Amino acid sequence: MSRHRRGADFSKYLLGTGRWAVRFVMPQIRVKLRDIVDGMTMANDLMPAYLDQQTGRVFHVNEDDIAAAEDADSEVEDWQREIVEIVRAMEDASDRFVPLPEGSEIDGYGMMRDFVDTVKDDVMRARLEESIRGSGAFRRFKDATSRLGLANEWSAFRDERYLVVAKLWCEREGVEAE
């Protein structure tokens, strides 16, 4: 039986809830929830995602962007100019930019475990349960959902959960999303 019911508490997927402190909130601007979700799913330790509360845009910053922004004498390529300007603005107006949750702050393992609970076929469910045990669970789970023909179902399930997590994050950060 599935543990997913209408009105379930999806905040369990958002780890480290103590991190969400009261912060200065810019005047309200509407952001696209899909942009928040895309930013969250693509963010990682090497390329975090941020929300610019002034413009409503979500963007990622990597080490090369930071290095280019710090080197005032370097020539910046046209394609990199905008992000370098944003990185420089982050130093001057840090409250304007809100970091989005990244992989280490979202319980992807819990999402996989909950998805397994929704699979009605006993054999498929057992294979998925085996795939999430031990080191390398994320890769094995992805491979297993593909082999079992459940990749689309998993993707839809995960996307639905990320939407809920994004909504919770927006509420906690005082961000108005559409």
N, C-alpha and C positions, 0 to 999 in steps of 0.2 A: 504494500500500500504506500502511496506517495505521501511524503510529509509536506507537500506543497498544497496549501489551501489559500483561497482568496483571503487577503488580509494578513498573510504570514509576515513574520518579522524578518525582512531581508537585511536589516542593519547588521546582522551577524556576518555578512560578507565584507563589511567595511571594518577592517582591523584597526587597532590603535585609536579607538575613539577618543582617548584622552588627549590626543594631539589637537583636537578641534577646539582651540581656545577662542575666546571672544576677540575679535579683531575689528579694526576700523573698516567700515564697509563704505565703498564709494557709492555715489548716487546710483539708484537702480537703473540697470540697462538690461534688456532682455537678451538672453543668449539662447542659441539653439541647443537643445538637449542632446541631439545627435552629435554635435561638435564636441560636447563634453565627453560623451561615450567614446567617440573615436579617439580623442586625446588620451583618455584613460587606458584604452586597450593598446595603444601604441607606445605609451610611456614606459620607460625603464630607468634603471640606475644611471645609465650613460646618456640618456636623452629624456629628461623630465619634461612634462607638459605643464603649461601655465595658462590661466585665464587672464586676459587683460580686461579688467573691470571697466576701463574707460571706453574701449571699443567693442567689447564682447567677443573678441577673437580668441581662439585657442591656438597655441603654437608650442613647438618643441624647441629646446635649446640643447646643443651638443658642445663638446669641448672646443671644437674648431670655431664655433660661433663666439664663445667666450674669449678665446685667444685673440680672435680678430678684433673684438670690441675693446680689449685691453690694450692692443697695440695701436696707438693713435697715429703712428707713422705709416702703417701698412696700407697698401692699396686694397680696397675691398671690391670684389667682383660685383657686377650689377645684381646677379641672382642672390647674393648674400647681403646686400646693403640693408634691406628692410629688417632682417633678423638682427643684424649688428646694431642697428639703431634701437631696436627693442631691448636688447641686452644692455646697452648703455643707459636706456631709460629705467631699467630695473634697478640700477644702482642709485638713481636719484629719487625714484618713487616706488619703493618696495611694497607699500600697501596697495598699490594699484594692481599688482600682479599676484595672483593666488595660485599656488601649486596644486595641480590636480592629483588625486590619489594615483599611485603607480602600483605595479604588480605586487610589491612587497606589502602594500597596505590593503590589498583586496584578497579575500580568501577564495582564490580560484580552486583550491583543493576541495573546499566545502561545496562549491558549486558542482564540481565533478561528482562528489559523493551524493549530493542531492539528485543529480541527474540520474545516477545509477538507480536510485530508489524509484524513479518513474518508469523504468523499463519493465514491462510486464512479462516478457519472455524470460523464463528462468535461466536458460542456457546463456543468453546474451547478457543478462544481468550478472551471472557468475563470472563471465569473461571480463566484463567491465570492472567488477569488484577486484578481480585478480590484477588487472592493469594498474590500479591506483595504489597498490601496495609497494612500499619501499622507494628507493631512489630511482629517479627517472620516470616517475608516475605520469607527469604531464605528457611526455612524448609517447609513452606506451598507451595512455588513454586516447590521445589523438589518433594514433595508429589503429587502436581497437575500434573506435567509433567508425573509422573509415572502412575497415575490414568488415564490420558487421552491418554496414549500410545505414549507420545512424549519424553520420557526420552532419547532415542537414538538421536533424532533430537536435543534436547537441549545440550546433551553432545558434539555432533559434532560442533554445533554452538559455544559453549563456548570454545572448544579446538581451533577452528579456530581463535577466538578473542584473546585467550591467546598467540597463535603463533605470531600474529601481535604485541601484546604488548611486547612480548619477543624480537622481532626484533627491535622495537623502543628503548627498554631499551638497547640492545646491541649497537645500533648506538650512543645513548647518552653517554654510558660508554666507547666507543671506543673498544668494544669487537667484534672480528671477529667470526661469527657463521656460521655453515654449516648445 
